[in-house]
Amino acid sequence: MTDVCLILEGTYPYIIGGVSTWVHGLIGGLPQLDFSLVHLTARDERERISKFALPPNLRELVTVEIDGYQQPYQAARWRPGPVRLPQARVYHALSTGFAGLLAGQIKEQSGRPFILTEHAIYWREIAEGATEVECGFRVIRQTGRTEIAALRRHWTSTFRRLARLAYNQADAIVTVCEANHRLQLEEGAEPGKCRVIPNGAPVNALVAASLHAPFANGKPRIGLVGRVTPIKDVETFIRAAHLLTTRLPKAEFVVIGPTDQDAAYYRRCRRLADELGLDGRLAFTGELPPQECYTGLDALVLTSRSEAQPLAVLEAMSAGRPVVVTDVGACREMVEGAEQTDRALGPAGLVTPPQRPQATAEAVLALCRDPQMAAQMGRAGQRRVQTFYRQERCLEEYEQLYEQFL
């Protein structure tokens, strides 16, 4: 029996992304605890090659496949097939949806405590345009525009009900930012169960990336770090890059992140870049380690339609890079500060409306034209991470939470 069994959809250890990086840091950062893991997936993962060197205290990993349900009511009745699930003292689901549903079922059968952490709010992401959830379960399939709108409403309603069920069953409810916390309370989560534990960045690991001042060499390199999926709205970044090519003739643009999680969307983005004449100016690099992501960047741009508290922003700030982010989730409080002491550090970048390429382009241009301001924002971001978003602080809070139930 392990101390903690993590239940997660997709992500770790087979998919690169913010949640996977968070899970890897949690397990490795609490070596005194033994972990097991249930990996829920609806993807074809026959090879299942781990993208991470698994920590020695991860004792067991079980994969459970989710069948491709066609109707929302079928998904809400999901049960795992004949598979032996890990025995643990505490079960910790990292989302509502299928992970929360399974954790609730285990609690009913075993009486073991159920901790819930939400990085993203599933039903909100579907409402905002996500076509699938983390495990690869596709809620929107290609069909007519009217049918898509109806499907989105039905699936949003289904995952909203699953969230309420998880809130009712969980013994503790955690999220990463106040914006998510408010949504949880609105959906019926008991205030006494709830707490906010912000994500943390490994400050020391990214120090080397901060050694050069942003926009110092006259050849700006602007990057989006994230999965090439619709929720990240990479198309807005591409359109902003196109608007900037004439005003910043020496600028380079990069999209850093996995391209295989939505192959059709990746092809669409490549086609758009070609149509806009960005060949040689914009590159898709695929996955890179965090140190490589930020060492060569002058600024990070995030154009997501929906976010919680994106790790890429914390990493960029930790590396001293100014950021341009959309006003979603916790992005504004990360950049401008959440309360008075935090805001006194100064802004770490600029905030723009979602799906506005012109606004994104103007924000990037403002940084390029004022390297002194960009450097000042980079330093403010570093101080903010060092003060409020250290990985050690996040680990300490989870260690204390686990101790309550072990």
C-alpha positions in Angstrom: 0.0 0.0 0.0 1.3 3.4 -0.9 0.8 6.7 1.0 -0.9 8.6 -1.9 -2.5 7.4 -5.1 -2.7 10.1 -7.8 -5.5 9.8 -10.3 -5.0 11.8 -13.4 -6.3 12.0 -16.9 -3.7 11.7 -19.6 -0.7 13.9 -18.9 2.0 12.3 -16.7 4.2 10.5 -17.5 3.4 10.1 -21.2 2.4 13.7 -22.2 4.5 16.8 -21.8 2.7 19.8 -20.3 2.2 21.9 -17.2 0.2 19.3 -15.2 2.8 16.6 -16.0 5.6 18.9 -14.9 3.7 19.7 -11.7 3.1 16.0 -10.9 6.7 15.1 -11.6 7.8 17.9 -9.2 5.3 16.8 -6.5 6.4 13.2 -6.4 10.1 13.9 -6.6 9.8 16.8 -4.2 8.2 14.6 -1.5 10.6 11.6 -1.4 9.5 10.6 2.1 6.1 9.6 0.7 5.4 6.5 -1.5 3.1 7.3 -4.5 1.1 5.2 -6.9 -0.6 6.6 -10.0 -3.7 5.8 -12.0 -3.3 7.1 -15.6 -6.7 7.5 -17.3 -6.6 7.7 -21.1 -8.8 7.7 -24.1 -5.8 8.0 -26.5 -4.2 5.3 -28.5 -1.1 4.9 -26.4 0.1 1.4 -27.4 3.8 2.4 -27.0 3.3 4.4 -23.8 6.8 5.8 -23.7 7.4 7.8 -20.5 8.6 11.4 -21.2 10.0 11.6 -17.7 12.6 9.7 -15.6 10.2 8.2 -13.0 11.1 9.1 -9.4 12.0 6.0 -7.2 9.2 6.7 -4.8 6.6 6.2 -7.6 5.9 2.6 -6.7 3.1 1.6 -9.0 1.6 2.9 -12.3 -1.7 1.6 -13.6 -3.3 2.6 -16.9 -7.1 2.6 -17.3 -8.7 3.1 -20.7 -11.8 5.2 -21.1 -14.1 4.1 -23.9 -15.2 6.5 -26.6 -18.7 7.4 -25.4 -20.8 9.2 -27.9 -23.3 10.8 -25.5 -22.8 12.9 -22.4 -25.1 10.7 -20.2 -22.9 7.7 -21.0 -19.8 9.4 -19.8 -21.4 10.3 -16.5 -22.0 6.6 -15.9 -18.4 5.6 -16.5 -16.9 2.8 -14.4 -13.3 1.3 -14.8 -13.1 -2.1 -16.4 -11.6 -5.2 -14.8 -8.3 -3.7 -13.6 -6.6 -3.9 -10.2 -6.3 -0.4 -8.9 -3.5 0.6 -6.4 -4.2 0.4 -2.7 -3.4 3.7 -0.9 -4.1 5.5 2.3 -5.2 8.7 0.4 -6.5 9.1 -3.1 -5.8 12.4 -4.9 -7.6 13.2 -8.1 -6.0 16.0 -10.2 -9.3 17.0 -12.0 -13.0 16.5 -11.8 -14.4 14.7 -14.8 -13.3 11.0 -15.0 -10.6 11.3 -12.4 -12.9 12.8 -9.8 -15.6 10.3 -10.7 -13.1 7.4 -10.1 -11.8 8.9 -6.8 -15.4 9.3 -5.6 -16.2 5.6 -6.4 -13.0 4.4 -4.6 -14.0 6.5 -1.5 -17.5 5.0 -1.5 -16.0 1.4 -1.7 -13.0 1.8 0.6 -13.7 4.8 2.9 -10.3 6.2 2.1 -9.9 10.0 2.0 -10.4 11.8 -1.4 -8.4 15.0 -2.1 -9.2 16.9 -5.2 -6.9 19.4 -7.0 -8.2 21.4 -10.0 -5.6 23.1 -12.2 -8.1 23.8 -14.9 -11.9 23.9 -14.6 -13.0 21.2 -17.1 -16.5 22.4 -17.8 -15.3 26.0 -18.2 -12.6 24.9 -20.7 -15.2 23.0 -22.8 -17.5 26.1 -22.8 -14.5 28.2 -23.9 -13.7 26.0 -26.9 -11.8 23.0 -25.8 -12.6 20.0 -28.0 -11.2 17.3 -25.7 -10.3 16.9 -22.0 -6.8 16.0 -20.7 -7.2 12.2 -21.1 -7.8 12.6 -24.8 -11.5 12.1 -24.6 -12.9 14.1 -27.4 -16.2 15.8 -26.6 -16.5 17.7 -29.9 -16.2 15.7 -33.1 -16.3 17.1 -36.6 -19.9 17.8 -37.6 -22.1 20.8 -38.6 -21.8 24.1 -36.8 -25.3 23.9 -35.2 -24.5 20.4 -33.9 -21.2 21.5 -32.5 -22.9 24.3 -30.5 -25.5 21.8 -29.1 -22.8 19.2 -28.3 -20.7 21.8 -26.5 -23.7 22.8 -24.3 -24.5 19.2 -23.4 -20.9 18.3 -22.6 -20.4 21.5 -20.6 -23.5 20.5 -18.6 -22.3 17.0 -18.0 -18.8 18.0 -16.8 -20.4 20.6 -14.6 -22.5 18.0 -12.9 -19.4 15.8 -12.5 -17.6 18.7 -10.8 -20.5 19.2 -8.4 -20.4 15.5 -7.5 -16.7 15.6 -6.9 -17.0 18.7 -4.7 -19.6 16.9 -2.6 -17.5 13.7 -2.2 -14.1 15.2 -1.7 -12.6 15.7 1.8 -10.4 18.5 0.6 -10.7 20.7 -2.5 -7.6 22.6 -3.8 -7.1 24.9 -6.7 -4.2 27.0 -7.9 -5.8 30.5 -8.1 -8.6 32.7 -6.7 -10.4 32.8 -10.1 -10.9 29.0 -9.9 -11.7 29.1 -6.2 -14.6 31.5 -6.9 -15.9 29.1 -9.6 -15.7 26.2 -7.2 -17.7 28.0 -4.6 -20.3 29.1 -7.2 -20.8 25.4 -8.1 -21.5 24.4 -4.5 -18.1 23.5 -3.1 -18.1 23.9 0.7 -15.9 26.8 1.8 -14.5 24.8 4.7 -13.1 22.2 2.3 -11.5 24.7 0.0 -8.0 26.1 -0.2 -5.8 27.8 -2.8 -2.2 26.4 -3.2 -0.5 28.3 -6.1 1.8 26.5 -8.4 5.5 26.9 -7.9 8.5 27.2 -10.2 12.0 25.8 -9.6 13.7 29.1 -9.3 17.3 27.9 -9.2 16.9 25.7 -12.3 16.2 28.6 -14.5 18.8 31.1 -13.3 21.0 30.6 -16.3 18.2 31.7 -18.7 18.1 35.1 -17.0 21.8 36.0 -17.6 21.1 38.0 -20.7 18.9 41.1 -20.8 15.8 40.8 -23.0 15.8 42.7 -26.3 19.5 43.6 -26.0 20.8 42.4 -29.4 18.3 43.9 -31.9 17.1 40.5 -33.0 14.1 39.8 -30.8 13.0 36.2 -30.4 9.4 35.8 -29.3 8.0 32.5 -28.2 4.8 30.8 -27.2 5.4 27.8 -24.9 2.5 25.4 -24.7 0.7 22.5 -26.4 -0.4 23.2 -30.0 -4.1 22.7 -29.2 -7.2 25.0 -29.7 -7.4 26.0 -26.1 -4.0 27.6 -26.4 -5.2 29.6 -29.5 -1.9 29.3 -31.3 -3.6 30.8 -34.3 -3.8 34.2 -32.5 -0.1 34.0 -31.9 0.6 33.3 -35.5 -1.6 36.2 -36.7 0.2 38.5 -34.2 3.5 37.4 -35.6 2.3 38.2 -39.1 1.3 41.7 -37.9 4.8 42.2 -36.4 6.9 41.1 -39.3 7.0 44.4 -41.1 7.5 46.4 -37.9 10.1 44.1 -36.5 11.9 42.9 -39.6 14.6 41.0 -37.6 12.3 39.3 -35.2 12.0 35.5 -35.0 8.9 33.7 -33.6 8.8 30.2 -32.2 6.1 27.8 -30.9 7.6 25.5 -28.3 5.6 22.5 -27.2 4.2 19.2 -28.3 2.5 19.1 -31.7 1.0 15.6 -31.6 -1.9 16.2 -29.2 -4.2 17.5 -31.9 -2.8 16.7 -35.2 -5.6 18.4 -37.2 -5.1 21.7 -35.3 -1.3 21.5 -35.8 -1.8 21.1 -39.5 -4.2 24.1 -39.5 -1.6 26.2 -37.7 1.1 25.3 -40.2 -1.2 26.0 -43.0 -2.1 29.5 -41.6 1.6 30.3 -41.1 2.3 29.4 -44.7 -0.6 31.4 -46.0 0.6 34.4 -44.1 4.1 34.1 -45.5 5.8 33.3 -42.2 8.2 30.6 -43.7 11.6 31.3 -42.2 10.2 33.7 -39.6 8.1 31.3 -37.4 9.2 27.8 -36.3 7.5 25.0 -34.5 10.3 23.4 -32.3 8.4 20.6 -30.6 9.1 19.9 -26.9 12.1 21.4 -25.2 13.4 21.3 -21.6 12.5 24.4 -19.7 16.1 25.7 -19.6 16.2 25.6 -23.4 12.8 27.1 -23.8 13.7 30.4 -22.1 17.5 30.8 -22.6 17.0 32.1 -26.2 13.7 33.9 -25.7 13.3 37.7 -25.2 9.7 37.4 -24.2 7.0 34.8 -23.7 3.6 35.2 -25.3 0.6 33.3 -24.1 -2.6 33.6 -26.2 -4.8 31.0 -24.5 -8.6 31.2 -24.4 -8.7 29.6 -21.0 -6.0 28.9 -18.3 -5.7 28.4 -14.6 -2.3 29.3 -13.4 0.0 28.4 -16.3 3.4 27.0 -15.4 5.0 28.4 -18.5 4.3 31.9 -17.3 5.9 31.1 -13.9 8.9 29.6 -15.6 9.4 32.6 -17.9 9.1 35.0 -15.0 11.6 32.9 -13.0 14.0 33.2 -16.0 13.6 36.9 -16.0 11.6 37.1 -19.3 8.8 39.6 -19.6 5.5 38.1 -20.6 2.5 39.0 -22.7 -0.6 37.1 -21.6 -4.3 37.0 -22.2 -6.6 38.0 -19.4 -7.8 34.5 -18.5 -7.6 32.6 -15.2 -4.9 33.8 -12.9 -2.8 35.4 -15.6 -3.5 39.0 -14.6 -2.7 38.4 -10.9 0.5 36.5 -11.9 1.7 39.4 -14.0 0.4 42.4 -12.0 0.2 40.9 -8.5 -2.6 39.4 -6.4 -2.6 41.8 -3.4 -0.9 45.0 -2.3 2.5 43.6 -1.3 2.6 41.6 -4.5 1.6 44.5 -6.7 4.3 46.7 -5.2 6.8 44.6 -7.0 5.6 46.0 -10.3 4.2 44.4 -13.5 6.0 41.4 -15.0 4.6 42.0 -18.4 1.5 43.1 -20.3 -2.1 41.7 -20.3 -4.3 41.6 -23.5 -7.8 40.4 -24.3 -8.2 36.9 -25.7 -8.4 36.3 -29.4 -7.1 39.8 -30.3 -4.0 39.4 -32.5 -3.7 43.2 -32.9 -3.6 43.7 -29.1 -1.0 40.9 -28.7 1.2 42.4 -31.5 1.0 45.9 -29.9 2.0 44.5 -26.5 5.0 42.7 -28.0 6.0 45.8 -29.9 5.9 47.9 -26.7 8.4 45.6 -25.1 10.7 45.6 -28.2 10.7 49.4 -28.4 11.5 49.8 -24.7 14.2 47.3 -23.7 14.7 49.1 -20.3 11.0 48.5 -19.5 11.2 44.9 -20.6 14.2 44.3 -18.4 12.5 45.9 -15.5 9.4 43.7 -16.0 11.7 40.6 -16.2 13.2 41.5 -12.8 9.8 42.1 -11.3 8.7 38.7 -12.5 11.7 37.1 -10.9 11.1 38.8 -7.6 7.4 37.7 -7.7 8.2 34.1 -8.3 10.9 34.1 -5.6 8.5 35.7 -3.1 5.2 34.1 -3.9 5.6 31.1 -6.3 8.6 29.1 -5.1 8.2 25.3 -5.7 9.4 24.6 -2.2 6.4 26.6 -0.8 3.9 24.5 -2.9 5.5 21.3 -1.8 5.3 22.3 1.9 1.6 23.0 1.6 0.9 19.6 0.0 3.0 17.8 2.5 0.9 19.4 5.3 -2.3 18.6 3.5 -1.4 14.9 3.1 -0.4 14.7 6.8 -4.0 15.6 7.7 -5.3 12.4 6.1 -2.4 9.9 6.5 
